[in-house]
Amino acid sequence: MMNSNADKTIKLSLYINYFVFAILLNSVGIVIAKSINVYGVNEIEASILEAFKDLPIAIVSFFVASFLPRLGYKNAMLIALAIVFIGCLGMRFANSFWAAKMMFLSVGVSFALIKLSVYSLVGVVTSTPQQHSSLMSSIEGFFMVGIASAYFLFPAFYSDTNVDAWLNVYLVLCGFIALSFLFLAFSGVQIPGETAGTNWKEDIKSSLTLITVPLVLVFICAAFFFVMIEQGIMTWLPRFNEKIFSFSEKLSVQMASLLAISLAVGRFIAGWLSKKISWAVIVIGCALLSIALLLAILPQLSAAGECKKLSSFADVPALGFMLPLIGLFIAPVYPLLNSAVLSHLPKNLHAPMSGLIIISSALGGTIGSRIVGILFKNIGGVNAFYFLTVPIVLLIVSVLVIQRIISRSSKNHLITNRA
């Protein structure tokens, strides 16, 4: 059992690492827009950056999740920070679409290690489902603060006279990564890890056994649908702002920050509400409100005509401010879903379950972003965003099934008979 100081240090480490990777991971929409404008690729070609980010997350999570407790959560996070440091330097000095692919590859590999560690450690430092849900929501909320920071950090380096000036942001990010590495390396905290078995063969067996649990199977579908929604919006909103609202490149990115801010606020609120209201009620209610918002805004954009390029917040129409508010409603879904499943599993299965969460999330993000990118190019941004109502409906169905499984079955019935 860790003392309170060690517990606080671990939590602080989780927040710092998540903040750094939030900026890097969710800069993909910004880099996609830059790749189109600077490197001359089209929307479909640029959407491959999402795959370079997400597929390594899925692959590394699949192979590493069961072994992570044996490697050590602290060691895994240090390795991740070292890898992404090199990736950011490469992007700064190579300055090409190929370098962007390699940078996101390094981000994906590293984030798999970080997220596996974070999700496993939430179970280590909490003791009840309510504490788990609250900490998970606050950490994910801080992640959104990092995303919002990205939308202001990157444009701060834009220049009308130097097309490559934006790359200097990666030197700043390298500084953040180095600080995070040093803080963790010299923290002196030894983090315990619980393995699923007594050796690596049993670890793999226990991980594969999870796939036979109905709760886990339905959850994988729910996580897949949610990330398809979130990444479809988050990745393409800068481009959507630029093409549909006729915002300048800089304003498009800055306005996309409102989505991240909405997501952060929504997750902090969810952390508080989850102590008082059923997680399923919150998630289903938010999903329905998300559909209502899309159906209220998108028809008006379909009817909007071309307008001059806008470069100031004062020129932004009301609809430009309303669309990012969808973040308030989709924000609570992911952390509450994750917490609902993890808190109903034994702690020694949290690492392999975290691997399944990350794999389904990564595939959902890649496929969602790719589909929206293809639709964006072929039928336009407004019609592409209409598509997002489909995974929202499927998410609601999945949540209803998960809630039914949880209400009918105890943790021991779900796991003990299969592990």
C-alpha positions in Angstrom: 0.0 0.0 0.0 1.4 3.4 -1.0 1.6 6.4 1.3 -0.4 9.5 0.6 2.6 11.4 -0.8 3.5 8.6 -3.2 -0.2 8.5 -4.2 -0.3 12.2 -5.0 3.0 12.0 -6.9 1.7 9.2 -9.1 -1.5 11.1 -9.8 0.5 14.2 -10.8 2.6 12.1 -13.1 -0.5 10.8 -14.8 -1.9 14.3 -15.3 1.4 15.6 -16.8 2.0 12.8 -19.2 -1.6 12.9 -20.4 -1.4 16.6 -20.9 1.7 16.3 -23.1 0.3 13.5 -25.2 -3.1 15.3 -25.6 -1.3 18.1 -27.4 0.6 15.7 -29.7 -2.2 13.2 -30.4 -4.9 15.7 -31.2 -2.7 17.9 -33.4 -3.4 15.4 -36.1 -6.3 17.6 -37.4 -3.9 20.6 -37.5 -1.2 18.7 -39.3 -3.7 17.3 -41.7 -4.7 20.9 -42.6 -1.1 21.9 -42.9 -0.3 18.8 -45.0 -3.0 19.8 -47.5 -2.0 23.5 -47.6 1.8 23.1 -47.4 2.7 19.6 -48.7 0.1 19.5 -51.4 -1.7 16.3 -50.5 -5.5 15.9 -50.7 -8.0 15.0 -48.0 -7.9 11.3 -48.5 -4.1 11.2 -48.6 -3.9 13.4 -45.5 -6.3 11.2 -43.6 -3.7 8.4 -43.5 -2.0 10.4 -40.7 -4.8 9.2 -38.4 -3.8 5.6 -39.2 -0.1 6.2 -38.6 -1.2 7.5 -35.1 -3.9 4.9 -34.2 -2.7 1.6 -35.7 0.6 1.6 -33.8 -1.5 2.3 -30.6 -3.6 -0.8 -31.4 -0.7 -3.0 -32.3 1.5 -2.1 -29.4 -1.4 -2.4 -27.0 -2.2 -5.9 -28.3 1.3 -7.1 -27.7 2.3 -5.2 -24.6 -0.8 -5.0 -22.4 -0.3 -8.4 -20.7 3.4 -7.8 -20.1 3.2 -4.2 -19.0 3.0 -5.0 -15.2 6.2 -7.0 -15.6 8.0 -4.2 -17.5 6.8 -1.7 -14.9 4.4 1.2 -15.4 7.1 3.8 -14.6 9.6 2.2 -17.0 7.0 2.0 -19.7 6.2 5.7 -19.4 9.9 6.7 -19.5 10.4 4.7 -22.6 7.4 6.3 -24.2 8.6 9.8 -23.5 12.0 9.0 -25.0 10.5 7.7 -28.2 8.2 10.6 -28.8 11.0 13.1 -28.0 12.9 11.7 -31.0 9.8 11.7 -33.2 9.2 15.4 -32.5 12.8 16.3 -33.3 12.4 14.4 -36.6 9.3 16.4 -37.6 11.0 19.7 -36.8 14.1 19.1 -39.0 12.8 16.7 -41.7 9.8 19.0 -42.6 7.9 16.7 -45.0 4.7 14.6 -45.2 6.8 11.5 -44.7 8.2 13.0 -41.5 4.7 13.7 -40.3 3.9 10.1 -40.8 6.9 9.0 -38.8 6.2 11.5 -36.0 2.7 10.2 -35.5 4.0 6.7 -35.6 6.2 7.6 -32.7 3.3 9.3 -30.9 1.1 6.2 -31.4 3.7 3.7 -30.1 4.4 6.0 -27.1 0.8 6.7 -26.2 0.0 3.0 -26.1 2.5 2.7 -23.3 1.3 5.8 -21.6 -2.4 5.0 -21.8 -1.9 1.4 -20.7 0.0 2.6 -17.7 -2.5 5.4 -16.8 -5.6 3.2 -17.1 -4.0 0.4 -15.0 -2.7 2.9 -12.4 -6.2 4.4 -11.9 -7.2 1.1 -10.5 -4.1 1.0 -8.2 -4.8 4.4 -6.6 -8.6 4.1 -6.2 -10.6 1.6 -4.1 -14.3 2.1 -5.2 -16.2 2.4 -8.5 -17.2 5.9 -7.6 -13.5 7.0 -6.9 -12.5 5.2 -10.1 -15.1 7.0 -12.2 -14.3 10.4 -10.7 -10.5 10.1 -11.2 -11.0 8.7 -14.7 -13.2 11.6 -15.7 -10.9 14.2 -14.2 -7.8 12.7 -16.0 -9.7 12.6 -19.3 -10.8 16.1 -18.6 -7.2 17.3 -18.1 -6.5 15.5 -21.4 -9.0 17.8 -23.0 -7.2 20.8 -21.5 -4.1 19.6 -23.3 -6.0 19.4 -26.5 -7.4 22.9 -26.1 -3.8 24.1 -25.5 -2.7 22.6 -28.8 -5.2 24.7 -30.7 -3.6 27.9 -29.4 0.0 26.6 -29.2 0.3 25.7 -32.9 -1.3 28.9 -34.3 1.1 30.9 -32.1 3.9 29.8 -34.4 2.1 30.4 -37.7 3.6 33.1 -40.0 2.4 34.8 -43.1 6.1 35.2 -44.3 7.6 31.8 -43.3 5.6 28.7 -44.3 7.8 26.5 -42.1 7.6 28.6 -38.9 4.9 26.4 -37.4 7.5 23.6 -37.1 9.1 25.4 -34.2 6.2 24.3 -32.0 7.9 20.8 -31.9 10.9 22.3 -30.1 8.6 23.6 -27.4 6.9 20.2 -27.2 10.3 18.6 -26.8 10.9 20.8 -23.9 7.6 19.6 -22.3 8.5 16.0 -22.9 12.0 16.4 -21.4 10.5 18.0 -18.2 7.9 15.2 -17.9 10.7 12.6 -18.3 12.9 14.2 -15.7 10.0 14.6 -13.2 9.0 11.0 -13.6 12.6 9.6 -13.6 13.6 11.4 -10.4 10.3 11.0 -8.6 11.6 8.1 -6.6 8.2 6.4 -6.7 8.0 2.7 -7.2 4.7 1.8 -8.7 3.3 -1.7 -8.0 1.8 -3.8 -10.8 -0.6 -6.7 -10.6 -0.2 -9.3 -13.3 -2.9 -11.5 -14.7 -1.0 -14.7 -14.1 2.2 -16.2 -12.7 4.0 -16.1 -16.0 3.7 -14.6 -19.4 1.7 -17.6 -20.8 -0.9 -17.2 -18.1 -0.9 -13.4 -18.8 -1.8 -14.0 -22.4 -4.4 -16.7 -21.5 -6.2 -14.3 -19.1 -6.1 -11.5 -21.7 -7.7 -13.7 -24.3 -10.3 -15.0 -21.8 -11.6 -11.4 -21.5 -12.8 -11.6 -25.1 -15.3 -14.3 -24.0 -16.9 -12.1 -21.4 -20.2 -10.6 -22.8 -19.7 -7.3 -20.9 -16.2 -6.9 -22.6 -17.5 -7.7 -26.0 -20.3 -5.2 -26.0 -18.0 -2.6 -24.4 -15.5 -3.0 -27.2 -18.2 -2.1 -29.7 -19.3 0.9 -27.6 -15.8 2.2 -27.4 -15.3 1.7 -31.1 -18.4 3.7 -31.9 -17.6 6.5 -29.5 -14.1 7.1 -30.8 -15.4 7.0 -34.3 -17.6 9.9 -33.4 -15.1 11.9 -31.4 -12.2 11.6 -33.8 -14.4 12.1 -36.8 -15.4 15.5 -35.4 -12.1 16.5 -33.8 -9.8 15.5 -36.6 -11.8 17.3 -39.3 -13.2 20.3 -37.5 -10.3 22.6 -38.5 -10.8 21.7 -42.1 -14.6 21.9 -41.7 -14.2 25.4 -40.3 -12.0 26.4 -43.2 -14.2 25.0 -46.0 -17.7 25.5 -44.6 -17.4 28.6 -42.6 -14.6 30.2 -44.7 -12.4 30.9 -41.7 -8.8 31.6 -42.3 -6.3 28.8 -41.6 -5.3 30.2 -38.2 -8.9 31.0 -37.1 -10.0 27.6 -38.2 -7.6 26.0 -35.7 -8.3 28.4 -32.9 -12.1 27.9 -33.3 -11.6 24.1 -33.1 -10.2 24.7 -29.6 -13.8 25.4 -28.5 -14.5 21.7 -29.1 -11.6 20.7 -26.8 -12.7 23.2 -24.2 -16.2 21.8 -24.3 -14.9 18.3 -24.0 -12.8 19.3 -21.0 -15.7 21.0 -19.3 -18.0 18.1 -20.1 -15.7 15.6 -18.6 -15.1 17.5 -15.4 -18.9 17.9 -15.0 -19.3 14.2 -15.7 -16.8 13.4 -12.9 -19.1 15.3 -10.5 -22.4 14.0 -11.9 -21.2 10.4 -11.9 -21.2 10.5 -8.1 -24.9 11.3 -8.1 -26.4 9.9 -11.3 -26.1 6.5 -13.0 -23.4 6.5 -15.6 -25.8 5.0 -18.2 -28.3 7.8 -17.8 -25.6 10.4 -18.3 -24.2 8.7 -21.4 -27.5 8.0 -23.1 -28.8 11.5 -22.3 -25.6 13.1 -23.7 -25.8 10.9 -26.9 -29.4 12.0 -27.6 -28.4 15.7 -27.1 -25.5 15.3 -29.5 -27.8 14.0 -32.2 -30.3 16.9 -31.5 -27.5 19.4 -31.8 -26.2 18.0 -35.1 -29.7 17.9 -36.6 -30.3 21.5 -35.5 -27.1 23.0 -36.9 -26.2 21.0 -40.1 -29.3 21.8 -42.1 -28.6 25.5 -41.7 -25.1 25.0 -42.9 -26.3 23.1 -46.0 -28.3 26.2 -46.9 -25.5 28.6 -46.2 -23.8 30.2 -49.2 -20.2 31.2 -49.9 -18.8 34.1 -48.0 -15.6 36.0 -47.7 -12.6 34.7 -45.8 -13.1 35.4 -42.0 -10.0 36.0 -39.9 -11.3 37.5 -36.6 -13.4 36.0 -33.7 -15.7 39.0 -34.1 -16.6 37.9 -37.6 -17.6 34.3 -36.5 -21.3 33.6 -37.0 -23.3 32.0 -34.2 -23.3 28.6 -35.8 -19.5 28.6 -35.8 -19.7 28.8 -32.0 -22.6 26.4 -31.6 -21.1 23.3 -33.4 -18.1 22.9 -31.1 -20.6 22.7 -28.1 -21.2 19.1 -29.1 -18.1 18.4 -27.0 -20.1 19.1 -23.9 -22.4 16.2 -24.7 -20.0 13.6 -26.1 -17.4 14.3 -23.4 -18.7 12.1 -20.6 -19.2 9.0 -22.7 -15.6 7.7 -23.0 -14.4 7.9 -19.4 -17.7 6.7 -18.0 -17.8 3.7 -20.3 -14.2 2.8 -19.5 -14.8 3.2 -15.8 -18.0 1.2 -15.8 -16.2 -1.8 -17.3 -12.8 -1.5 -15.5 -14.4 -1.1 -12.0 -16.3 -4.3 -12.6 -13.2 -6.3 -13.3 -10.5 -7.5 -10.9 -7.5 -5.2 -10.7 -5.1 -7.9 -12.1 -7.1 -7.7 -15.3 -7.0 -4.0 -15.7 -3.8 -4.0 -17.8 -5.1 -6.5 -20.4 -8.5 -4.8 -20.4 -6.9 -1.5 -20.9 -5.2 -3.0 -23.9 -8.6 -4.0 -25.4 -9.9 -0.5 -24.7 -7.0 1.1 -26.5 -7.2 -1.3 -29.5 -10.9 -0.7 -30.0 -10.4 3.0 -29.6 -7.5 3.2 -32.0 -9.4 1.3 -34.7 -12.5 3.4 -34.2 -10.4 6.6 -34.5 -8.7 5.4 -37.7 -11.8 4.1 -39.4 -13.9 7.1 -38.3 -11.4 9.7 -39.5 -10.9 7.8 -42.7 -14.6 7.6 -43.5 -15.2 11.3 -42.7 -12.1 12.2 -44.8 -13.5 10.2 -47.8 -17.0 11.6 -47.4 -15.6 15.1 -46.9 -13.8 15.0 -50.3 -16.7 13.3 -52.2 -19.9 14.7 -50.8 -18.8 17.7 -48.7 -18.1 18.5 -45.1 -21.7 19.0 -44.0 -23.0 15.7 -45.4 -19.9 14.0 -43.9 -20.9 15.2 -40.5 -24.4 13.9 -40.9 -22.9 10.4 -41.0 -21.8 10.8 -37.4 -25.4 10.3 -36.2 -25.2 6.6 -37.2 -22.4 5.6 -34.7 -24.1 7.7 -32.1 -27.3 5.6 -32.4 -25.2 2.4 -32.3 -23.5 3.7 -29.2 -26.8 4.2 -27.4 -27.8 0.6 -28.2 -24.4 -0.7 -26.9 -24.8 1.2 -23.7 -28.3 -0.2 -23.1 -26.9 -3.7 -23.5 -23.9 -3.0 -21.2 -26.2 -1.6 -18.5 -28.4 -4.7 -18.7 -25.4 -7.1 -18.4 -24.1 -5.2 -15.4 -27.4 -5.1 -13.6 -28.1 -8.8 -14.1 -24.6 -10.2 -13.3 -22.2 -9.7 -10.5 -18.5 -9.3 -11.0 -17.7 -12.8 -9.8 -20.3 -14.3 -12.2 -18.7 -12.4 -15.1 -15.1 -13.2 -14.5 -14.5 -16.0 -12.0 -16.2 -18.7 -14.1 -14.0 -17.7 -17.1 -10.7 -16.7 -15.7 
